Amino acid sequence: MSSNKNPINLKLKVWRQTGEQSEGQFKTYDAPQVSPDASFLEMLDYVNEGLVKKGEEPIVFDHDCREGICGSCGFMIDGNAHGPQKGTTVCQLHMRHFEDGQTLTLEPWRAKAFPVIKDLMVDRTAMDRIIKAGGYISANTGGAPDANAVPIPKPDADEAFMSATCIGCGACVASCKNASAALFTSAKITHLSLLPQGQVERDQRALDMVTQMDAEGFGACTSTGTCSASCPKEISLINIAKMNREYLRASLNKKEEVGGGDMA
C-alpha cells in the first residue's frame, strides 16, 4: 500500500473490445498524477477525460451506485476480481493501495455466460434469469403482519442475512476456473430456504434455479474456494453445500410425488 499522500503515476494495460463477436486486444494508457484518495473508478473517469480530449474512445466499464451495493461494477485487476483488497468492490477500491510507477492490467469477467458488451463491460443477464427462475416467494395480499408475528430463530435469521448480502456482481464466476455460478445461485437458494416466507416454493425453487444455472452455460463447481475468496461480500462456501442438499431434497420429494409415495 502506498504510504504517502503524493500523487502517483500509473500505467494501465486495458482490454479493448468493441463487441462480443469482435477480437479484442490490450492497449496501454498513462494515468498520471492520480490522487491516492481517489477511487479506482474515479481514476478511470480521469483517464477517460484525457482520452475524450484527444478524440479517442473512452474505456467502457459498468457502474451505478459506486457504493458497493448494486453489484454493477466489476472487472479483473491484475488477475483479481475487484482488485487486491479482500471484501471490496472495485468502486470501493482506493488508489492508496497501489504504488507509484505500477502497471495494472484490467480485463473483463471471462466466462461463456458473460459475453463482452464492450471493453470491461459484460452482459450478466444470465444471473437475472437464474433469479427469475425461482428467486421469489408467495405473499398474501393485505396489510403487513406485525414484526413479531412470524418468529424466526436468530441463527436462521443471521445465516439468511449473510446469504442475502450477495450483490450479484459476478466476481465468483470470473474468479472460478470453471466459470461456475454455484456461489451466487446457492446464496439465493439458501437465503429463502431459511425463512418461513420461502417455504412454499422451497423445493421448486431449488430445482428451477439449478436447472437454469446449468442451462446458461456456467461451469460445474469443483470446490476450489476461489469464488468465496474473491467475493466482495465474503459469501461463505458453505452455501454451495446447502444448495446441493436443497437440490437433493427437492429431487427426492419430486420423485415421491411422481411415484405417489410419502417421504419418511
C-alpha positions in Angstrom: 0.0 0.0 0.0 1.2 3.5 -0.8 2.0 5.3 2.5 2.3 8.8 1.2 -0.3 11.3 0.1 1.6 12.4 -3.0 0.0 11.8 -6.4 1.0 8.5 -8.1 1.7 7.7 -11.8 0.4 4.5 -13.2 0.3 2.6 -16.5 -2.9 0.8 -17.4 -3.0 -2.2 -19.7 -6.7 -2.3 -20.6 -8.6 -4.9 -22.6 -10.4 -3.1 -25.5 -13.1 -4.9 -27.5 -15.9 -3.4 -29.5 -18.4 -6.3 -29.1 -19.0 -10.0 -28.4 -18.1 -11.1 -32.0 -15.0 -8.8 -32.4 -11.4 -9.5 -31.5 -10.0 -7.7 -28.5 -6.6 -6.6 -27.5 -4.7 -4.8 -24.7 -3.9 -1.2 -25.1 -1.6 0.8 -22.7 -2.6 4.2 -21.2 -0.9 6.5 -18.8 -2.7 7.6 -15.6 -0.5 10.4 -14.3 -0.8 12.4 -11.1 -3.6 10.2 -9.6 -4.7 11.2 -6.1 -4.2 8.3 -3.5 -7.6 9.3 -2.1 -9.4 8.7 -5.5 -11.4 5.5 -6.0 -10.4 3.2 -8.8 -13.4 4.2 -10.9 -12.7 7.9 -10.3 -9.2 7.2 -11.7 -10.7 5.6 -14.8 -13.0 8.7 -15.2 -9.9 10.8 -15.1 -8.2 8.7 -17.7 -11.3 8.8 -19.9 -11.5 12.5 -19.7 -8.0 12.6 -21.2 -8.9 10.2 -23.9 -12.0 12.2 -24.9 -10.0 15.4 -25.1 -7.6 13.6 -27.6 -10.6 12.4 -29.6 -10.2 8.7 -28.6 -12.8 6.3 -27.4 -13.2 6.2 -23.6 -12.8 3.0 -21.8 -16.2 1.4 -21.2 -16.9 -0.1 -17.8 -20.1 -0.9 -15.9 -21.1 1.0 -12.7 -24.0 2.6 -10.9 -24.2 3.4 -7.2 -20.4 3.3 -6.6 -21.1 2.3 -3.0 -20.6 -1.4 -3.2 -24.3 -2.2 -3.0 -25.7 -2.7 -6.5 -23.2 -5.2 -8.0 -23.0 -3.3 -11.3 -19.2 -2.7 -11.3 -16.6 -5.3 -11.6 -13.6 -6.4 -13.7 -10.3 -8.0 -13.2 -7.3 -6.0 -11.8 -4.0 -7.9 -12.2 -6.0 -11.2 -12.3 -8.0 -10.4 -9.2 -11.8 -9.9 -9.3 -12.4 -6.4 -8.0 -8.7 -6.0 -7.3 -6.3 -6.9 -4.4 -8.4 -5.8 -1.4 -10.5 -8.5 0.3 -14.2 -7.8 0.8 -14.1 -4.8 -1.5 -15.8 -4.0 -4.8 -13.9 -2.2 -7.5 -15.9 1.0 -6.8 -14.8 1.0 -3.2 -11.1 0.3 -4.0 -8.9 3.3 -3.5 -5.7 4.2 -5.3 -3.7 4.4 -2.0 -3.5 0.6 -2.3 -1.2 0.9 -5.3 2.4 2.1 -5.8 3.8 4.9 -7.9 5.0 3.6 -11.2 3.0 0.4 -11.0 1.5 -1.2 -14.2 -2.1 -2.5 -13.8 -3.8 -5.0 -16.1 -7.6 -4.5 -16.5 -9.7 -7.2 -18.1 -13.5 -8.0 -18.2 -15.0 -11.0 -16.4 -14.1 -14.1 -18.5 -17.0 -16.5 -18.8 -19.0 -18.1 -21.6 -22.2 -16.9 -19.9 -20.9 -13.3 -19.7 -20.4 -12.2 -23.3 -18.4 -8.9 -23.7 -20.6 -5.9 -24.5 -17.6 -3.6 -24.8 -14.2 -3.3 -23.2 -14.6 -4.1 -19.5 -18.4 -4.3 -19.6 -20.0 -7.8 -19.9 -23.6 -9.0 -20.2 -24.6 -10.6 -16.8 -28.3 -11.0 -17.5 -27.8 -14.8 -17.2 -27.7 -14.2 -13.4 -31.0 -12.3 -13.7 -32.6 -15.3 -15.5 -31.5 -17.6 -12.6 -33.2 -15.3 -10.1 -36.3 -15.1 -12.4 -36.4 -18.9 -12.5 -37.1 -19.2 -8.8 -36.0 -16.4 -6.6 -39.3 -15.3 -5.4 -41.8 -16.1 -2.6 -45.6 -16.3 -2.4 -47.1 -13.5 -0.3 -50.7 -12.9 0.7 -52.2 -9.6 -0.1 -53.4 -7.3 2.7 -51.7 -5.5 5.5 -48.2 -6.4 6.6 -48.1 -8.6 9.7 -46.5 -7.4 12.9 -42.8 -7.8 13.1 -43.1 -10.5 15.8 -46.0 -12.4 14.2 -43.6 -14.8 12.4 -40.8 -15.6 14.8 -37.5 -16.7 13.2 -34.7 -18.2 15.2 -31.8 -15.8 15.4 -29.3 -18.3 14.0 -31.5 -18.7 10.9 -32.1 -15.0 10.5 -28.3 -14.3 10.8 -27.5 -17.0 8.2 -30.2 -15.9 5.9 -29.0 -12.3 6.1 -25.4 -13.3 5.3 -26.5 -15.1 2.2 -28.8 -12.2 1.2 -25.8 -9.8 1.1 -24.8 -11.3 -2.3 -25.0 -8.4 -4.8 -24.8 -10.5 -7.9 -21.6 -8.8 -9.3 -20.3 -12.0 -10.9 -16.9 -12.0 -9.3 -17.4 -15.6 -8.2 -17.9 -16.6 -11.8 -15.0 -14.6 -13.1 -12.5 -16.0 -10.5 -13.6 -19.7 -10.9 -11.5 -21.8 -13.3 -14.8 -23.4 -14.4 -16.8 -20.1 -14.5 -19.3 -21.6 -12.1 -22.2 -19.6 -10.7 -22.7 -22.0 -7.8 -21.9 -19.5 -5.1 -24.3 -16.9 -6.5 -27.1 -19.4 -7.0 -26.6 -21.1 -3.7 -26.7 -17.8 -1.8 -30.1 -17.0 -3.3 -31.4 -20.5 -2.6 -30.1 -20.6 1.0 -31.4 -17.1 1.8 -35.0 -18.0 1.0 -34.9 -21.6 2.2 -34.1 -20.5 5.8 -37.1 -18.1 6.1 -40.8 -19.0 6.7 -41.8 -16.9 3.7 -39.6 -19.1 1.4 -41.1 -22.5 2.3 -44.0 -22.6 -0.2 -41.7 -22.7 -3.3 -38.7 -24.2 -1.5 -38.3 -27.4 -3.5 -39.4 -26.0 -6.8 -37.0 -23.0 -6.3 -34.0 -25.3 -5.9 -34.9 -27.4 -8.9 -35.6 -24.4 -11.2 -32.7 -22.2 -10.2 -30.1 -25.0 -10.5 -31.6 -26.1 -13.8 -31.4 -22.5 -15.2 -27.9 -22.1 -13.9 -26.8 -25.2 -15.9 -28.8 -24.0 -19.0 -27.0 -20.7 -19.0 -23.6 -22.4 -19.7 -21.9 -21.8 -16.3 -19.3 -24.4 -15.4 -19.5 -27.0 -12.7 -18.3 -26.4 -9.1 -15.2 -28.2 -8.1 -14.9 -26.5 -4.6 -11.6 -24.7 -5.1 -12.9 -21.9 -3.0 -11.7 -19.0 -5.2 -15.3 -17.8 -5.6 -15.7 -17.2 -1.8 -12.2 -15.7 -1.6 -12.9 -13.1 -4.3 -16.5 -12.3 -3.2 -16.7 -8.7 -2.1 -19.4 -9.6 0.4 -17.5 -12.7 1.5 -20.3 -15.1 0.9 -19.5 -18.5 2.6 -18.6 -21.6 0.6 -21.0 -23.5 2.9 -23.8 -22.1 0.8 -22.8 -24.4 -2.1 -23.1 -27.5 0.2 -26.5 -26.2 1.3 -27.6 -25.8 -2.3 -26.6 -29.3 -3.1 -28.6 -30.5 -0.1 -31.6 -28.5 -1.1 -31.5 -29.8 -4.7 -31.2 -33.4 -3.5 -34.1 -32.9 -1.0 -36.2 -31.4 -3.8 -35.4 -34.2 -6.2 -36.3 -36.9 -3.8 -39.6 -35.1 -2.9 -40.4 -34.8 -6.6 -39.7 -38.5 -7.1 -42.0 -39.4 -4.2 -44.7 -37.1 -5.6 -44.5 -38.7 -9.1 -44.4 -42.2 -7.5 -47.3 -41.5 -5.2 -45.4 -42.3 -2.1 -44.6 -40.4 1.1 -41.3 -39.2 2.3 -40.3 -40.7 5.7 
